[in-house]
């Protein structure tokens, strides 16, 4: 094999290279030539192609993501923000929490088990690279129609991959979502979140500082799986005419990852690491260029020293491989032996592959030849930036004008009863235990709340009870109707879910799942969602700590609904004071907090009962969300409520049914004055929650709501073994449970 060395590249400017096949545009290839002052070598071309991919470079989204920094609210809690491998927030008592959500959408469609499994593995490595011990994972998921044959292929594989990898790591899966919609048929969304805990002094960053410091690659051997995997898969639309991407999907080994976690944390504890980088998308291309770019000098790497699973790999393939369970550490020469000894103790392969230099170049050698000589920042950070054409979709006016409030209402109590049963049994509202039972939710012994609670909650400190709550939410139907409001509604719901458990929301992470950026309508949706989320975070005081953008989620002309998924993290001083969702005691008084209006645009009722999507999504009032959150947190802390459940998909009746089934007690509801039964039961007005108040606390609770200006309407009592709307219908819990639990097993069991 003849290698394209740097010297040879200088001497042969006319040589054609396969830049287009690697996903680069003509202008991008020209930009690379301009940066280098010559044509690139094959290895350099490989590095630029993966690092300048949409997935790694954010070249179409950077100009819009800047708002998250420009509009960031002041926050005493923020310790590490956007730009690092994961954000870090202060949660008190010397503890810091790092959390992040990322996508593994395209690989999970091609190979559901490995795509989802390695999505978990990748996000866990981001967390340990910050210096934290991972303590929990979550999985916001979107699939096509629940009864579609291909959903029966994709969903079981994805769920098995998440459960198999996470369970083997010994990490509880404490929350997430499962949503079905036709728009995700060819592009399921597999987002993965991990949260980790550390002390403030244990925070580590990705940088290669200190001339002479050694670069150590440790973990699994590098193989042919995942060559250009996430970086290429996530940077183009699917098209049946293109070759199979199956070889590009990474293959995970959770047992190797578990060893990697323990090895890394021990190296941190021994103060052996100057800088560290996980090998995820773009593999060694990313790790070497980002470490060098973030450091104070250059880097020299000997590619021959990289441990391989396949000796036939070319240097380009080694640089592009996204083989899993690998990390890169920068270590002082005097500490290398101790670092390698710790790796040997944990049976982790570790090799010195390079060192930090006093130059400003990333230089890589193979078989004695120099094959890479680049300014590292041009690879890692200074790639192309596009201001893509944007245009409000032509179809949006007609869609918004198709008002859902004009849909037919139930004529009588019997019809209402039937609609409640149909809603509760629909795939999106039905019990997800068939899925979540495949995940270990309680391993490590610190899980306080998990599915189907509004938020997952983890205890951080055994003595004080300090804990954190995390929720992820996103409603693509709302965002299709109005992406600006849709992003704020995702933020509001996740914020509300955290507050409903008694935790104070602190910060967010996001996974922005959108169609092709080359479609002006899709780009407009993305820009509007970014603006909405940035404006919302500023108003709520919850800074964005980091996240992920996933574009090209469409097959041909079939695009997904814009789906911004927002994860909110909150802190609770004592998890013993948490508020669960279950109505657990007869005689508790049920109060509806907030205002209910005729808001059905994008609602579960309009979808399930009428097969309709149109109109305006529910109005957003973030000041009301903040007030509701403060009331829920205060009531939880002071023992004024026994249960709380936020109102979102399916409205009041869905929340009441879920809380009744969870607690094993029924509820007698009374229709408030001024509301018709359909609006009362199914409206998805925001800024609302239903709470169960002990009779002894009713006056204190209502006085607090009144003094703060939050509407609180008594709507019933926990009682009996049925959900009853007085004068309209009664539904035995046994009947509700039967239809609620039957749907998902019937589809996938």
C-alpha positions in Angstrom: 0.0 0.0 0.0 1.3 3.4 -1.0 0.8 6.0 1.7 -0.1 9.6 1.0 2.5 11.1 3.3 2.6 14.9 3.9 5.7 15.2 1.7 4.0 13.3 -1.1 0.9 15.4 -0.8 3.0 18.6 -1.3 4.6 17.1 -4.4 1.4 15.8 -6.0 -1.2 18.6 -5.8 -3.2 17.2 -8.8 -3.9 13.8 -7.1 -7.7 13.3 -6.8 -9.0 12.3 -3.4 -12.5 10.9 -2.6 -13.7 13.9 -0.6 -17.3 13.6 -1.9 -17.5 10.0 -0.9 -16.5 10.9 2.6 -19.4 13.4 2.9 -17.4 16.7 2.2 -18.8 19.4 -0.1 -16.6 20.9 -2.8 -16.3 24.2 -1.0 -15.2 22.3 2.2 -12.5 20.4 0.3 -11.3 23.7 -1.1 -11.2 25.2 2.5 -9.1 22.3 3.7 -6.6 22.9 0.9 -6.5 26.5 1.8 -5.8 25.8 5.5 -3.0 23.4 4.7 -1.6 25.3 1.7 -1.6 22.0 -0.2 -3.9 19.0 -0.8 -4.5 16.9 2.3 -3.1 13.4 2.8 -5.6 10.5 2.9 -5.3 10.5 6.7 -5.9 14.2 6.9 -8.9 14.0 4.6 -10.3 11.2 6.8 -9.9 13.4 9.9 -11.4 16.5 8.4 -14.3 14.5 6.9 -15.5 13.1 10.2 -14.7 16.1 12.3 -16.4 18.5 9.8 -19.5 16.2 9.6 -22.7 17.7 10.8 -22.8 15.5 13.9 -19.3 16.6 15.1 -18.9 20.1 13.9 -22.5 21.6 14.3 -21.8 23.5 11.1 -25.4 24.2 10.4 -26.5 24.8 13.9 -23.6 26.8 15.5 -25.1 30.2 14.6 -28.3 29.4 16.4 -26.8 27.5 19.4 -24.8 30.7 20.2 -28.1 32.0 21.8 -27.7 29.5 24.7 -24.6 31.4 25.7 -25.6 34.9 24.7 -28.9 34.7 26.6 -27.7 32.5 29.5 -29.3 33.5 32.8 -27.0 34.3 35.7 -26.6 31.1 37.7 -24.5 30.5 40.9 -24.9 26.8 40.3 -23.1 26.6 37.0 -19.6 25.2 37.3 -18.9 24.0 33.8 -21.0 25.1 30.8 -21.3 24.6 27.1 -18.2 23.4 25.2 -17.0 20.6 27.5 -18.0 17.0 27.3 -20.9 17.6 29.7 -22.2 20.5 31.9 -21.5 20.5 35.6 -23.7 22.2 38.3 -23.2 22.8 42.0 -25.9 21.0 44.1 -24.6 22.0 47.5 -22.6 20.4 50.3 -19.5 20.3 48.1 -21.1 18.0 45.6 -21.3 18.7 41.8 -23.5 16.9 39.3 -22.8 16.5 35.6 -25.5 15.5 33.1 -25.9 15.4 29.4 -28.3 14.0 26.7 -27.2 12.8 23.3 -28.6 11.1 20.3 -27.9 7.8 18.6 -30.8 7.9 16.2 -29.5 6.8 12.9 -27.3 3.9 14.1 -30.3 2.6 16.1 -32.5 2.4 13.0 -29.8 0.4 11.1 -28.9 -1.9 14.0 -31.3 -1.3 16.9 -29.6 -3.3 19.6 -26.0 -2.1 19.1 -27.1 1.4 18.1 -29.0 1.9 21.4 -26.4 0.1 23.5 -23.5 2.1 22.3 -25.6 5.3 22.7 -25.7 4.5 26.4 -22.0 3.6 26.4 -21.0 6.9 24.8 -23.0 9.2 27.1 -21.6 7.3 30.1 -18.0 7.9 28.9 -18.8 11.7 28.5 -19.8 11.7 32.2 -16.7 9.8 33.5 -14.5 12.0 31.4 -15.6 15.0 33.5 -14.4 13.2 36.6 -17.7 12.0 37.9 -19.1 8.6 38.8 -22.1 7.8 36.7 -25.2 7.2 39.0 -28.1 6.9 36.6 -29.3 6.9 32.9 -32.5 7.8 31.1 -33.8 7.2 27.6 -36.2 9.5 25.7 -37.3 7.4 22.8 -39.5 8.0 19.7 -40.8 5.3 17.3 -43.0 5.0 14.3 -46.6 3.8 14.5 -47.0 1.3 17.3 -48.7 -1.3 15.0 -46.2 -0.9 12.1 -44.2 -4.0 11.3 -40.9 -2.2 11.4 -41.6 -0.7 14.8 -41.8 -4.4 16.0 -38.2 -4.7 14.7 -36.8 -1.5 16.0 -38.4 -1.1 19.5 -37.6 -4.5 21.0 -34.0 -4.2 19.8 -33.6 -0.7 21.1 -35.1 -1.5 24.5 -32.9 -4.7 24.8 -29.8 -2.7 23.9 -30.5 0.0 26.4 -31.3 -2.5 29.1 -28.5 -4.9 28.3 -25.8 -2.3 28.3 -27.1 -0.2 31.2 -27.9 -3.2 33.4 -24.4 -4.7 32.8 -22.9 -1.4 33.9 -24.9 -1.5 37.1 -26.6 1.8 36.4 -30.3 2.4 37.2 -32.5 3.6 34.4 -34.7 6.1 36.2 -36.8 7.8 33.5 -37.3 8.9 30.0 -40.2 8.6 27.5 -41.6 6.3 24.9 -43.6 8.1 22.1 -45.2 6.6 19.0 -45.9 8.7 15.8 -46.0 7.9 12.1 -43.4 10.7 11.5 -40.7 8.6 13.2 -41.3 5.5 11.1 -38.1 5.7 9.1 -36.2 7.8 11.7 -36.7 6.6 15.3 -35.1 8.9 17.9 -32.9 7.2 20.5 -31.7 9.8 22.9 -29.7 8.8 26.0 -29.0 10.8 29.2 -26.5 10.1 31.9 -26.0 11.8 35.3 -22.9 11.6 37.4 -21.8 12.8 40.8 -18.4 14.2 42.0 -16.9 16.7 44.5 -16.1 20.1 43.2 -12.4 19.4 43.3 -12.7 16.3 41.1 -13.8 18.1 37.9 -11.7 17.3 34.9 -11.5 18.9 31.4 -10.4 17.8 28.0 -7.1 19.5 27.3 -3.6 18.5 26.5 -1.4 20.8 28.5 2.3 20.5 29.5 5.0 19.9 26.9 6.4 16.4 27.2 3.3 15.0 28.8 2.3 11.6 27.4 -0.9 10.8 25.5 -2.2 7.4 26.6 -4.9 5.5 24.7 -6.6 3.0 27.0 -9.6 0.7 26.9 -10.7 -1.6 24.1 -8.6 -2.3 21.0 -9.5 -0.4 17.8 -11.5 -2.4 15.2 -13.3 -1.9 12.0 -16.7 -1.4 13.6 -18.0 2.1 13.5 -15.7 3.5 10.9 -17.4 6.8 10.2 -20.3 5.6 12.3 -22.2 8.2 14.1 -20.3 11.0 12.4 -21.4 9.9 8.9 -24.7 8.2 9.8 -26.0 11.2 11.6 -25.0 13.6 8.8 -27.2 12.6 5.9 -30.7 11.5 5.3 -31.6 7.8 4.8 -32.1 6.8 1.2 -32.9 3.3 0.1 -30.7 3.8 -3.0 -27.6 4.2 -0.9 -25.4 1.3 0.3 -26.2 -0.3 3.6 -24.7 1.5 6.6 -24.6 -1.7 8.7 -20.8 -1.9 9.0 -20.8 1.7 10.3 -22.7 0.8 13.5 -20.5 0.5 16.6 -20.4 -2.7 18.7 -20.4 -2.3 22.4 -19.0 -4.3 25.3 -20.5 -3.1 28.6 -18.2 -5.3 30.7 -15.2 -3.5 29.2 -16.9 -0.2 29.8 -17.4 -1.1 33.5 -13.6 -1.8 33.9 -12.9 1.5 32.0 -15.1 3.4 34.5 -13.4 2.0 37.6 -9.9 2.4 36.1 -10.6 6.0 35.1 -12.0 7.0 38.5 -9.1 5.4 40.3 -6.6 7.3 38.1 -8.5 10.5 39.0 -8.4 9.7 42.6 -4.6 9.2 42.4 -4.3 12.6 40.6 -2.6 11.1 37.6 -4.5 12.8 34.8 -3.9 16.3 33.3 -6.6 16.1 30.6 -8.9 13.4 29.3 -11.2 12.8 26.3 -13.7 10.1 25.6 -13.5 8.4 22.2 -17.0 8.7 20.7 -18.0 10.0 17.3 -14.9 10.5 15.1 -12.8 8.3 17.4 -9.1 9.1 17.5 -9.6 12.0 15.0 -11.7 13.7 17.6 -9.8 12.8 20.7 -6.4 13.9 19.4 -7.5 17.1 17.7 -9.7 18.2 20.6 -7.2 17.5 23.3 -4.5 19.4 21.3 -6.8 22.2 20.3 -7.8 22.8 24.0 -4.3 22.6 25.2 -1.3 24.9 25.2 0.9 23.3 22.6 0.9 20.7 19.8 0.8 16.9 19.8 2.7 14.1 18.2 1.1 10.7 17.8 2.5 7.3 16.6 -0.4 5.5 15.0 1.6 2.2 15.0 1.2 2.1 18.7 -2.6 2.0 18.7 -3.7 -1.5 19.8 -5.8 -3.1 17.0 -8.3 -5.8 16.8 -7.8 -6.0 13.0 -4.3 -5.7 11.7 -5.5 -4.9 8.2 -6.9 -1.5 9.1 -5.5 1.4 7.2 -4.3 4.5 9.0 -7.4 6.3 7.7 -9.6 3.6 9.1 -7.8 3.7 12.5 -8.4 7.5 12.7 -12.1 7.2 11.7 -13.0 4.1 13.7 -15.6 4.7 16.4 -14.9 1.4 18.2 -16.3 1.7 21.7 -15.0 1.7 25.3 -11.9 3.8 24.5 -10.5 6.9 26.2 -7.4 9.2 25.8 -5.6 10.6 28.8 -2.8 13.2 29.1 -0.4 12.1 31.8 2.9 13.6 33.2 5.9 11.5 32.4 6.6 10.7 36.1 3.1 9.4 36.6 2.9 7.2 33.5 4.0 4.0 35.2 1.5 4.4 37.9 -1.3 5.1 35.4 -0.4 2.0 33.4 -0.3 -0.1 36.6 -3.8 1.0 37.4 -4.9 0.0 33.9 -3.2 -3.4 34.3 -5.0 -3.9 37.7 -8.4 -3.4 36.0 -7.4 -5.5 33.0 -7.6 -2.5 30.7 -5.2 -2.2 27.7 -3.2 1.0 27.9 -0.6 2.3 25.5 1.4 5.5 25.2 0.7 6.7 21.6 2.2 10.2 21.7 3.1 13.3 23.6 2.4 17.0 23.9 4.9 19.1 22.0 5.9 22.7 22.1 4.6 23.4 18.6 1.2 24.3 17.4 0.6 21.3 15.1 -1.0 17.9 15.4 1.4 15.5 13.8 0.6 11.8 13.3 3.1 9.2 12.1 2.6 5.7 10.6 5.3 3.3 9.7 7.9 6.1 10.0 6.1 8.5 7.7 4.3 11.6 8.7 0.7 11.2 7.5 -0.9 14.2 9.3 0.4 17.7 9.9 -2.5 20.1 10.7 -3.3 23.0 13.0 -5.5 21.0 15.5 -8.0 23.8 16.0 -8.9 23.7 12.3 -9.9 20.1 12.7 -11.7 20.3 16.0 -13.3 23.8 16.2 -12.8 26.0 13.2 -14.7 24.0 10.6 -17.2 25.4 8.2 -20.1 27.5 9.6 -23.3 27.7 7.5 -26.1 30.2 7.8 -28.5 28.0 5.9 -31.5 29.4 4.0 -34.6 29.5 6.2 -38.3 29.8 5.3 -41.4 29.4 7.3 -43.2 26.4 5.9 -45.9 27.1 3.3 -48.2 24.6 4.9 -48.0 26.0 8.4 -50.8 28.6 8.1 -53.3 26.0 7.0 -52.2 23.6 9.7 -52.6 26.3 12.4 -55.9 27.4 11.0 -57.3 23.9 11.4 -58.4 24.5 14.9 -58.8 21.5 17.2 -61.4 23.2 19.4 -63.9 22.7 16.5 -63.7 18.9 16.9 -66.8 17.1 18.1 -67.3 16.8 21.8 -68.8 13.8 23.6 -72.6 14.0 23.6 -73.2 12.3 26.9 -71.5 10.5 29.9 -71.4 7.2 28.1 -69.5 8.7 25.2 -67.1 10.5 27.6 -66.5 7.2 29.4 -65.6 5.5 26.1 -63.2 8.3 25.2 -61.4 8.0 28.5 -60.9 4.3 28.0 -59.7 4.8 24.4 -57.3 7.5 25.6 -55.9 5.5 28.5 -55.4 2.5 26.3 -53.7 4.4 23.4 -50.0 3.5 22.9 -48.7 6.8 24.0 -50.8 6.9 27.2 -50.7 3.2 28.0 -48.5 1.6 30.7 -44.9 1.2 29.6 -44.0 -1.4 32.2 -43.3 -4.0 29.5 -40.4 -1.7 28.4 -39.2 -0.3 31.8 -39.3 -3.7 33.5 -36.4 -4.6 31.2 -34.3 -2.0 32.9 -32.9 -2.3 36.4 -34.2 0.8 38.1 -32.9 0.2 41.6 -29.3 -1.1 41.3 -26.8 0.9 43.5 -29.6 1.4 46.1 -30.0 5.2 45.7 -33.0 5.3 43.4 -35.7 7.3 45.2 -38.2 7.8 42.3 -38.3 6.2 38.8 -40.7 5.4 36.0 -43.6 6.2 35.9 -43.1 9.1 38.3 -42.9 12.6 37.0 -39.1 12.7 37.5 -36.4 10.2 38.3 -34.7 11.0 41.6 -31.4 9.8 43.0 -30.0 10.2 46.5 -26.5 11.7 46.5 -25.6 11.9 50.2 -26.7 9.1 52.6 -26.4 11.2 55.7 -28.2 14.4 54.7 -30.6 12.9 52.1 -29.4 15.4 49.4 -30.6 14.3 46.0 -31.3 15.3 42.4 -34.3 14.9 40.2 -34.2 14.7 36.4 -36.9 14.7 33.8 -36.8 14.7 30.0 -39.7 15.9 27.8 -40.5 16.9 24.3 -43.8 17.0 22.3 -43.2 16.9 18.6 -46.9 17.5 17.8 -46.7 20.8 19.7 -43.4 21.7 17.9 -44.9 20.9 14.5 -47.6 23.4 15.1 -45.2 26.1 16.4 -41.5 25.2 17.0 -40.9 28.3 19.1 -43.7 27.4 21.5 -43.0 23.7 21.2 -39.5 24.1 22.5 -40.8 26.3 25.4 -43.5 23.7 26.1 -40.9 21.0 26.3 -38.9 23.1 28.8 -42.0 23.9 30.8 -43.1 20.3 31.1 -39.7 19.1 32.2 -39.4 21.9 34.6 -42.9 21.2 36.0 -42.1 17.5 36.3 -39.0 18.2 38.4 -40.9 20.7 40.7 -43.8 18.2 41.1 -41.5 15.8 43.0 -40.3 18.6 45.3 -37.0 19.4 43.6 -35.8 22.9 42.6 -35.0 23.1 38.9 -31.4 24.3 38.3 -30.2 23.7 34.7 -31.0 22.0 31.5 -29.5 19.8 28.8 -31.1 19.4 25.4 -31.2 17.0 22.4 -32.5 18.9 19.4 -33.8 16.3 16.9 -34.7 17.9 13.5 -35.0 17.2 9.8 -32.5 18.1 7.1 -30.8 21.5 7.5 -30.7 21.7 3.8 -34.4 22.1 3.7 -35.3 25.8 4.4 -38.5 24.8 6.3 -36.6 22.4 8.5 -33.9 25.0 9.2 -36.6 27.5 10.1 -38.1 25.1 12.6 -34.7 24.5 14.1 -33.9 28.2 14.4 -37.3 29.0 16.0 -36.9 26.1 18.5 -33.4 27.4 19.5 -34.8 30.9 20.0 -37.8 29.6 22.0 -35.6 27.5 24.2 -33.0 30.2 24.8 -35.7 32.7 25.6 -37.5 30.3 27.9 -34.3 29.3 29.8 -33.6 33.0 30.4 -37.0 33.6 31.8 -37.0 30.5 34.0 -33.4 31.0 35.2 -32.3 27.6 34.0 -29.1 27.8 31.9 -28.3 25.3 29.2 -25.2 23.3 30.3 -24.8 21.5 26.9 -26.4 18.9 24.8 -26.6 17.6 21.3 -28.0 18.4 17.8 -29.3 15.6 15.6 -30.2 16.7 12.1 -31.1 14.9 8.8 -33.8 13.0 10.6 -35.8 12.3 7.5 -36.2 9.6 4.8 -36.6 11.2 1.4 -39.2 13.9 1.8 -40.7 12.3 5.0 -39.4 14.5 7.8 -39.9 13.9 11.5 -41.8 16.4 13.6 -39.3 18.9 15.0 -38.5 17.3 18.4 -36.6 19.3 20.9 -36.1 17.1 24.0 -35.3 19.0 27.1 -33.8 17.5 30.2 -34.1 19.5 33.5 -32.1 18.7 36.6 -33.2 19.9 40.0 -31.9 19.6 43.6 -33.8 18.5 46.7 -32.3 19.0 50.2 -33.8 15.8 51.6 -35.2 13.0 49.4 -37.3 11.9 52.3 -39.5 14.9 51.6 -40.1 14.0 48.0 -43.6 14.1 46.6 -44.7 10.9 44.7 -47.5 10.8 42.2 -49.7 8.0 43.8 -53.0 8.8 45.5 -52.3 6.5 48.4 -54.9 7.4 51.1 -58.6 7.6 51.0 -60.0 11.0 52.0 -57.2 13.0 50.5 -58.6 16.1 48.8 -57.9 16.7 45.1 -57.0 20.2 44.0 -56.3 21.3 40.4 -53.7 24.0 40.3 -53.6 26.5 37.5 -56.1 27.7 34.8 -57.9 25.3 32.4 -58.8 26.7 29.0 -60.1 25.1 25.7 -56.7 24.1 24.4 -56.7 21.0 22.3 -54.1 21.8 19.6 -51.6 18.9 19.4 -53.4 17.2 22.3 -53.7 13.5 22.9 -57.5 13.8 22.8 -57.4 15.3 19.3 -55.0 12.7 18.1 -56.5 9.6 19.7 -60.2 10.4 19.5 -60.2 12.3 16.2 -56.9 11.5 14.4 -56.3 15.2 14.1 -53.3 17.5 14.3 -53.9 21.2 13.8 -54.5 24.6 15.4 -52.3 26.3 17.9 -50.5 24.4 20.7 -51.3 25.3 24.3 -50.2 28.8 25.4 -47.0 29.1 27.3 -46.8 31.2 30.5 -43.4 30.7 32.0 -44.0 33.1 34.9 -46.9 30.8 35.9 -44.7 27.8 35.5 -42.2 29.3 37.9 -45.0 30.2 40.4 -46.5 26.7 40.1 -43.0 25.2 40.7 -42.5 27.3 43.8 -45.8 26.2 45.3 -45.2 22.6 44.6 -41.7 22.7 46.1 -42.8 24.6 49.2 -45.8 22.3 49.7 -43.6 19.3 49.4 -41.0 20.7 51.8 -43.6 21.7 54.4 -45.7 18.5 54.2 -48.8 20.1 52.8 -49.4 17.6 50.0 -49.2 13.9 49.8 -49.1 13.5 46.1 -48.6 15.6 42.9 -48.8 14.9 39.2 -48.2 17.4 36.5 -50.8 17.8 33.7 -49.5 17.2 30.2 -50.3 14.6 27.5 -53.9 13.5 28.0 -54.8 16.3 30.3 -56.4 16.0 33.8 -58.1 12.6 33.3 -54.8 10.9 32.2 -53.0 12.3 35.3 -55.8 11.3 37.7 -56.0 7.7 36.2 -52.2 7.3 36.5 -52.2 8.5 40.1 -55.1 6.3 41.0 -53.7 3.2 39.5 -50.3 3.9 41.1 -51.8 4.3 44.5 -54.6 1.7 44.2 -57.4 4.1 45.2 -60.1 5.7 43.2 -61.2 9.3 42.8 -64.6 11.1 42.8 -64.4 14.2 40.6 -66.8 17.1 40.4 -67.0 19.3 37.3 -66.0 22.9 38.3 -68.3 25.8 37.4 -67.6 27.3 34.0 -66.0 24.2 32.4 -67.6 21.6 30.0 -66.7 18.0 30.7 -64.4 17.6 27.6 -62.4 20.7 28.5 -62.2 19.7 32.1 -61.0 16.2 31.3 -58.9 16.5 28.1 -57.6 20.1 27.8 -53.8 20.3 27.8 -53.5 23.8 29.2 -50.1 24.3 30.7 -48.9 25.4 34.1 -51.1 22.9 35.9 -50.8 20.0 38.3 -53.2 17.9 40.4 -52.3 17.5 44.0 -53.7 15.3 46.9 -54.0 17.4 50.1 -54.5 15.9 53.6 -57.7 17.4 55.1 -55.6 18.7 58.0 -53.5 20.7 55.6 -56.3 22.1 53.3 -56.5 25.5 54.9 -52.8 26.0 55.1 -52.3 24.9 51.5 -55.2 27.0 50.0 -54.1 30.0 52.0 -50.6 29.7 50.5 -52.0 29.4 47.0 -54.2 32.4 47.5 -51.5 34.5 48.9 -49.2 33.7 46.0 -52.0 34.2 43.4 -52.1 30.6 42.1 -55.6 29.3 41.2 -56.4 26.2 43.3 -59.7 24.5 42.6 -61.0 21.6 44.7 -62.2 19.0 42.2 -62.8 15.9 44.2 -61.6 13.4 46.7 -59.6 10.2 46.8 -62.2 7.5 47.4 -63.4 4.1 46.4 -62.2 1.8 43.7 -63.3 3.7 40.6 -62.6 7.0 38.8 -65.9 8.8 38.7 -67.0 12.1 37.2 -70.1 13.0 39.1 -73.2 12.8 37.0 -71.3 11.6 33.9 -69.6 8.2 34.3 -67.8 5.8 36.6 -64.9 3.6 35.6 -63.7 0.8 37.9 -60.0 0.8 38.5 -59.9 -2.9 37.5 -61.3 -1.9 34.0 -58.9 1.0 33.7 -56.0 -1.1 34.7 -56.9 -3.9 32.3 -56.9 -1.6 29.2 -54.0 0.5 30.4 -51.7 -2.5 30.9 -52.7 -4.6 27.9 -51.7 -2.3 25.0 -47.9 -2.5 24.9 -47.6 -6.3 25.6 -50.2 -7.0 23.0 -48.1 -5.0 20.4 -44.6 -6.2 21.4 -44.9 -9.1 23.8 
